[in-house]
Amino acid sequence: MIEGIKVIAFDIDGTLYPAYRLNVRIIGHFFSYAWEFFHFGLIRRQLRRTAPLPNLFEYQARLLAQRLKVDSETAQKILDDMAYTGLAKYFKNIKTYEDVYETFEKLKEAGYRLALLSDFPPEQKGELWGLKPFCDKILSTEKIGALKPSKYPFGILAMELGVKPEEILYVGNSAKYDVLGAKNAGMKTAYLEPLWRRLLHKPLKDADISFKNYRQFQEIALK
C-alpha cells in the first residue's frame, strides 16, 4: 500500500486505453466534422481557463454557435453528433492497456477505494471494460462544470468520496491536465509515461510516480 493513500482515481481517455486505438477508428468521422472539430478544440482550450460554470454544456454550445453562426440548439446537436453520442459507437471494440482490469481487481482486493474522473462523459464508453463494479465514484468534469487542469473537479471528487485530497492518488497520461490539475488540488499523482519518455528513461519530475505499464504500477501500489 502507498503510505497515506486511501483512494486511487484514474483518468480514462489515453490512460485506460491507448488514444491511438480511438484515433484510427474515427479518421472518417473526424474529416466529416473537421471544421467543427477545429472550433471545438479552440473552445475547449478556452474552457480549461474558465472558472467553474453552472452548465458547461450550455456555455460550450453558445460558444460554438457564435463561431459557426448557428443557433445554440443547432450547435448542441452538432456537439452531440461530433463529440458525444456520435463517438460512443467507436469505443465498442477498443481494448484497454494490458493488465488494466487485473490492476483494478488487485487494487480493490488490497483495500484501496477506486474512482474515475474524466473530461468526457464516462458513460460514452459503455460498460467501461467491466471496471464499473470496482469503482466507488465515477465523475465527469463537464457535469461538474470545469475541465482539467482546474483543481475544482478534483476537489469535488475528494468531497464526494469523503476523503482529503492528499489521500488520493490520481493517475493520468497528461502532464498538463492530469498531473498539474491533481497536484494543484493537493493530490498525489501517478503519470503513465508516453513512449518517448520510456525510450529516453526520462520520468516526469512533477509526478510522484511515473510508470511505463500497469504491471509496473501494480508493483508500486501493492508493494
N, C-alpha and C positions, 0 to 999 in steps of 0.2 A: 504493500500500500504506500502511496505517496503521502508523506507526512503532512497533516493538516487539511488534506483534500477529502471532501465528502461527496462531491458531485463531479462527474466528468461530462462536459457538454460538447457537442460536435456541431460544426458547420455541416452542410450537406453537399452543395454543388462544388465539385473539384476536390472535396475532402473525403467523402464516402465512395465516390466513383471518379474515374479519370474524366476530366472535362472533354477530352478529345473524342470519347465514345459518344457523347451527345453531339458535338460539333460536326462530326462526319455525317450524322444522320439528318441534320437539319440544314444542310447546304442548300437544297432546293427551296425549303421554307424561308431561309434567310434571304435569298435573292428575290423571292416574291414580295418580300417586305423590306427590301434594302434601304429605301428612303426613310421609311418609318423607324427601322432599327437605328439608323443614324441619329435621328432626333431623339429616340428613346435613350440612347447612350448619353447624349448631352443632358437630357433631363435627369437621368439617374445620377449623373455627376453633380448636378445642382442639388438634388435631394439629399445627397450624402453630406452636404454642408448646411442643410436646413434644420432648424430647431424642430423638436417633435411636433407632429401635426395630429389634429383630432381625426382626420380622414385623409390619409396619404393617397389612397386610390383616387379619390375625387380631385385632389390637387394635382396629381400626376396627369389625370385626364384633361384637366383645364390647361395645363402647360402644353400638352401635346396638341390640343385643339387650337391653341394660339399659333403654334408653329406650322400646323398643317392647314390652318384656315378652315376648320370644320367646327361643328358644334360639339359640345362636351359628350353628348350621348354617342355620336359617331366615333369620337376619339376613344371612348371607353370600350366600344365594340372592337375597334382596331387593336387596342391593347390586349383585350381578351383573346382575340384570334391570333395575335402575333406572339405574345409572351406568356400567356397563362393557359387557358383551356386548349389553345391551339398547339401548345408544346407537349401537353400531357401524354399524347399517344407515342411520342418518341422515346419515352422512358420505359416502355413496356419490356424491351429486350436488353436494356442496358444492365451490365453486371457491375457490381461494386469492385473495389480493390480486393485483392486476395486477402483472406483472413478477417474481413470486417465483421461478418456475422459471429465468428468464433471469438473475436475480441469483445464484442458486446456481451456475449454469453459469459465469458470468463470474468469480465469486469463486474457484471451483476452478481455472479457467484461469490466474488471476493468481497462484496458488501458495498460497492460504490452505487450511488444513485446516478442515473444516466438521463441526458436530455439532448434535445436538438434545437438549435436556433439558426434559422436560415433567412436570407434576404428574400428568397422566392418561396411561395406557398409550399410547405411540406406535402400537403395533400396532392399537389401536382405530380408527385412521384408515386402515386397509388399506395400500395401497401408498404412502401419504404423497405423493400427487400426483406420483409419479415422482422424488422428491427423494432416495430412499434411496441410489442409486449415488454421489451426491456426498458422502455423509456418512461420516466416519471413525469416528464413535461416535454411537449413539442410546441414550439412557438415560431411565428413568422414575424420578422421585424417590420414588415409592411403593415400588418394588422396592429402592431404596437404603435406605429406612427413615425418611426425613424429608422433609417438604414444604417448599417455598419459603415464607417467606424464610430458612429455616435455611441457614447457609453450608455445612453438611455436604455436601449433594448437589453443590454447586458444587465443593467440594474434591475429591470423588470423581471428578467429570468431569475436572478437571485431572490428577489422578493417573492415570486411565485413559488419558488422551491423552499422558502423559509430558511435560507442559509446566508451567511456573509459572503460577499464577493470573493474574499480571499480563500474561501473554502471550495471554490470552483476552479477546475482546470478546464480551459476552453481550447478545443482542438480545431485547427483550421489550416487551410492551404494558402491563405493570403496574408502576407506580412502587413500590408497596408490596412486591410479591413478587419481581419480576424485577430491577429496578434496585437496590433495597435489599439483597436477598439476594446478588446477584453482587458488588456493591460491598463488602459486609462480608467477602466471601471474598477480596477483593484483586483482582477483575477490573475491566476497563474495561467500560463499559455504553453501550448504544445503546437509545433509547426511541422506540417508534412512537407518535407523538402522537395522541390522540383528536381528534375533530372540534372540540371546544370550544377546545382549545389552539391548533389551527391557525387558527381564526377570530380568536382573540384575540392571535395571534402571541406565545404565551407558552410557550417551551420549558421543559422540566423542568430546573431548576438542578442537581439531584443527578446527572443523567446526563451522561456525557462527550459524547454525541452525541444530538441529538434530530432526528428526520426525519419527514416527512409521508407519504412513499410510498417504494416500493422503487426507483424510478428515482433519486430523490434519494439514497437510501442507497448505490446503486452509485457515484454520483458522488463521494461522500465516501470510500468504501472503496477506490476504484480510482484516485483522482487521484494 
